Amino acid sequence: MQFQPTGPVPQQDQVAFHRTELGVILGLYGRMVAAGEWRDYGISCLREVAVFSIFRRTAEHPIYRIEKRPKLRDRQGQYSVIGMDGQILKRGHDLKTVLRVLERKLIRAVE
């Protein structure tokens, strides 16, 4: 007798963020929420891309999207940060390096 799984069959052709990647992203997200810059996020896992969308308010369009595209791993890099207007702000192979473009927004001059 062979074991037959019950319930939904997991999608093998779906891109998702790994736990360590989410840890890096959520660490930055938490700092930006504490600074009052960001308020909400959404995660989409699609066939060719995983997207972490960042919102200033819940009912808006995302102000930033962090994308993971494994097919670009050997070219420009699989990670990218995209602005509200669709412009790619930073792209690369290392997630922490790519996210530095958003951390600069956290640093402000203190008077």
Secondary structure, DSSP 8 states (H G I E B T S, - for coil): ------S----SS-----HHHHHHHHHHHHHHHHTTS--EEEEEE-SS-EEEEEESSTTS--SEEEEE-GGGTTTT-SEEEEETTS-EEEEES-HHHHHHHHHTTT-----
